């Protein structure tokens, strides 16, 4: 199975880190290589431009891909299936126009021109809005186009809105909420190896905001400890060899650890240990 990942840019390192944490470490990924093997002999990583990855997958050069939802939607193909939100690379595709202009709503662009690096998404958006516009495809410096009479407005990616404000552009509407996704070609989406990769990546994401608690508890205080623990399902309770009492293990949300430890001590728990979780298969 071949996984296409971004070859550079802000998505490359997080994508490779996630694969490694999921157990798919690259084993021969020397610099400048276009592909690399992994510790799983059945899985190969292909390096490609983020914008090209949907086409790689749709055309069969790769079976699954990791790139932004914006790139997947721009590819405009029914051959791809979204498998998992990988929860990084969040951004928005927005419609923006000059701050001091007359455009304040989508309808104000009727008969106008919109510049963008995402022509397919932009055409679909305006078609859904019932507004007729000309779409001018550009390959960079999109924010400049309204100020040099190339376009009346733009559709562009933003994370914080800072670049838009620096270029005296005001947001008019959200076009797409995007983040990095794991996706597959439709004909292989249910294959065992594809689902194995999806589960491995999902297990890393599930563990990110969880902590594993271990403690010793007197037998007579076990019910009190169970009442305190806010974890997933019931805690695991085990006898302690050669000692009175029991060992209690539980998974809890990271944000609840501070208060939970205080409450556990109050009801008699001792030797409380908190550890990170690398992967959690639910």
C-alpha positions in Angstrom: 0.0 0.0 0.0 1.2 3.5 -0.9 0.6 6.6 1.3 1.1 10.0 -0.3 2.3 12.7 2.1 3.3 16.4 1.6 7.0 16.5 0.6 7.6 19.9 2.2 6.0 22.9 3.8 4.0 23.3 7.1 2.2 19.9 6.6 5.2 17.7 6.1 6.7 17.4 9.6 3.3 17.0 11.4 2.3 14.3 8.9 5.5 12.4 9.3 5.5 12.7 13.0 1.9 11.3 13.2 2.9 8.3 11.0 5.9 7.6 13.2 3.8 7.8 16.4 1.3 5.4 14.8 4.1 2.9 14.3 4.8 3.5 10.6 8.4 4.7 10.9 10.2 5.4 7.7 13.3 3.2 7.4 15.0 4.4 4.3 13.9 8.0 3.8 17.1 9.7 2.8 16.9 13.3 1.7 15.7 14.0 -1.8 14.0 10.6 -2.2 10.6 10.6 -3.8 9.5 7.5 -1.8 10.5 5.5 1.2 9.8 2.2 2.9 8.4 1.8 6.4 8.8 -0.7 9.2 5.7 -2.4 7.6 7.0 -4.0 4.4 3.5 -3.6 2.9 3.4 0.2 3.3 5.4 2.7 1.3 5.4 6.5 1.7 5.4 8.7 -1.4 6.4 12.4 -1.2 4.4 14.8 -3.3 3.2 18.4 -3.5 0.3 18.8 -1.2 -1.9 20.0 -4.1 -1.0 17.0 -6.2 -1.8 14.3 -3.6 -5.5 14.0 -4.4 -4.7 13.4 -8.0 -2.0 10.8 -7.0 -4.6 8.9 -5.1 -7.5 9.3 -7.6 -5.2 8.1 -10.4 -3.9 5.1 -8.5 -0.3 6.2 -7.9 -1.1 6.0 -4.2 -3.9 4.3 -2.3 -4.3 6.8 0.5 -3.2 10.4 1.0 -2.6 12.9 3.7 -3.3 16.6 2.8 -5.7 19.4 3.4 -9.4 19.1 2.9 -9.1 22.2 0.7 -6.9 20.3 -1.7 -9.2 17.3 -1.8 -12.2 19.5 -2.5 -10.3 21.4 -5.2 -9.5 18.2 -7.0 -13.3 17.9 -7.6 -13.5 14.1 -7.9 -16.0 11.5 -6.6 -13.2 8.9 -6.4 -11.9 9.9 -3.0 -13.3 9.0 0.5 -12.6 11.1 3.6 -11.4 8.6 6.3 -10.2 10.7 9.2 -9.7 14.3 10.4 -6.0 14.3 11.5 -6.6 17.5 13.6 -3.8 19.7 12.4 -3.3 22.3 9.7 -6.6 24.0 10.5 -7.5 26.9 8.2 -10.4 28.6 6.5 -11.1 29.4 2.9 -12.8 32.7 2.9 -14.3 35.3 0.5 -12.8 38.7 1.1 -13.0 42.1 -0.5 -11.4 45.6 0.0 -12.3 47.1 3.4 -13.4 50.4 1.9 -15.2 49.0 -1.1 -18.9 48.5 -1.8 -18.9 44.7 -1.4 -20.4 43.7 1.9 -22.3 40.5 1.0 -21.9 37.6 -1.5 -24.8 38.9 -3.6 -22.9 42.2 -4.1 -20.5 40.3 -6.4 -23.1 39.5 -9.1 -21.4 40.0 -12.4 -18.1 40.7 -10.8 -14.7 38.9 -10.8 -13.2 36.8 -8.0 -9.5 35.8 -8.0 -8.4 32.6 -6.3 -6.0 29.7 -6.3 -9.0 27.4 -5.8 -11.2 27.8 -8.9 -13.2 24.6 -8.5 -14.2 25.4 -4.9 -14.9 29.0 -5.7 -17.2 28.1 -8.7 -19.2 25.6 -6.6 -19.6 28.1 -3.8 -21.0 30.8 -6.0 -23.2 28.3 -7.9 -24.7 27.2 -4.6 -25.2 30.9 -3.7 -26.9 31.5 -7.0 -24.5 34.4 -7.8 -22.9 34.7 -11.3 -19.2 35.6 -11.2 -16.2 35.3 -13.3 -13.4 33.3 -11.6 -9.8 34.4 -12.3 -7.3 31.7 -11.4 -4.0 33.0 -10.0 -1.0 31.2 -8.6 0.1 33.6 -5.9 -0.2 37.1 -4.5 -4.0 36.6 -4.5 -4.5 39.5 -1.9 -3.0 42.0 -4.4 -5.6 41.4 -7.2 -8.4 43.6 -5.8 -6.0 46.5 -5.5 -4.7 46.4 -9.1 -8.2 46.0 -10.7 -7.7 42.3 -11.6 -10.6 41.2 -9.3 -13.4 42.6 -7.2 -12.8 40.1 -4.4 -10.8 37.0 -3.6 -11.2 33.5 -2.2 -8.2 32.6 -0.2 -6.8 30.5 2.7 -6.5 32.2 6.1 -5.6 30.9 9.5 -5.7 34.0 11.7 -6.9 36.7 9.2 -3.7 38.7 9.8 -2.6 38.7 6.1 -6.0 39.8 5.0 -6.0 42.7 7.4 -2.5 43.7 6.4 -3.7 43.9 2.8 -6.8 45.9 3.8 -9.2 43.1 3.0 -12.4 42.3 5.0 -13.9 38.8 5.2 -17.3 38.6 3.6 -18.1 34.9 4.0 -16.7 31.5 5.0 -16.3 29.2 2.0 -14.7 26.1 3.6 -13.4 25.0 6.9 -10.3 22.9 6.3 -7.9 20.7 8.2 -5.5 17.9 7.2 -7.3 14.6 6.3 -6.5 11.0 5.7 -8.4 10.0 2.6 -8.5 7.0 0.2 -9.5 6.0 -3.2 -13.1 4.7 -3.1 -12.3 1.3 -4.4 -9.7 0.6 -1.7 -11.2 2.5 1.2 -12.5 -0.6 3.0 -9.4 -2.7 2.4 -7.9 -4.3 5.5 -4.5 -2.5 5.3 -6.1 0.9 4.7 -8.4 0.5 7.7 -5.4 -0.7 9.7 -3.6 2.6 8.9 -6.7 4.6 9.7 -7.1 2.9 13.1 -3.4 3.4 13.9 -3.6 7.1 13.2 -6.9 7.4 15.1 -5.4 5.7 18.1 -2.7 8.4 18.3 -5.2 11.2 18.1 -7.5 9.5 20.7 -4.6 9.4 23.2 -3.4 13.0 22.8 -5.7 14.5 25.5 -5.8 11.4 27.8 -3.7 10.4 30.8 -3.3 7.0 32.5 -3.7 7.0 36.3 -2.4 4.2 38.5 -2.9 4.1 42.3 -3.2 1.9 45.4 -6.5 1.9 47.2 -7.6 0.3 50.5 -10.4 -2.2 50.0 -12.8 -0.2 52.1 -12.3 2.9 50.0 -12.7 1.4 46.5 -16.2 2.6 46.0 -15.3 6.1 47.0 -12.4 6.0 44.4 -14.7 4.8 41.7 -17.1 7.7 42.4 -14.2 10.1 42.0 -12.8 8.8 38.7 -14.2 10.5 35.6 -12.6 8.1 33.2 -13.6 6.0 30.2 -16.0 3.4 31.5 -15.1 1.7 34.8 -11.6 1.6 36.2 -9.5 -1.6 36.1 -9.1 -3.1 39.6 -6.4 -5.6 40.5 -5.2 -7.4 43.6 -1.8 -6.4 44.9 0.4 -9.4 45.4 1.3 -9.9 49.1 -0.4 -6.7 50.3 -3.9 -5.6 51.4 -5.8 -3.3 49.1 -6.1 -3.1 45.3 -4.4 -1.4 42.4 -6.7 0.8 40.4 -5.9 1.9 36.8 -8.0 4.4 34.8 -7.9 6.6 31.7 -9.0 10.2 32.3 -9.0 13.4 30.3 -5.9 15.5 30.7 -7.8 18.6 31.8 -9.4 16.6 34.7 -6.1 15.3 36.1 -5.4 18.2 38.4 -8.7 18.0 40.3 -8.9 14.3 40.1 -5.6 13.6 41.9 -6.7 16.0 44.7 -10.0 14.2 45.1 -8.3 10.7 45.0 -6.0 11.6 47.8 -9.0 12.9 49.9 -10.7 9.5 49.6 -7.7 7.4 50.5 -5.8 6.7 47.3 -2.0 6.5 47.5 1.0 6.1 45.3 -0.8 7.9 42.4 1.1 7.7 39.2 0.2 9.7 36.0 1.6 8.7 32.6 1.1 9.8 29.0 -0.6 7.4 26.6 1.0 6.9 23.2 -2.0 5.2 21.5 -5.5 4.5 22.6 -7.6 2.0 20.5 -11.2 2.6 21.6 
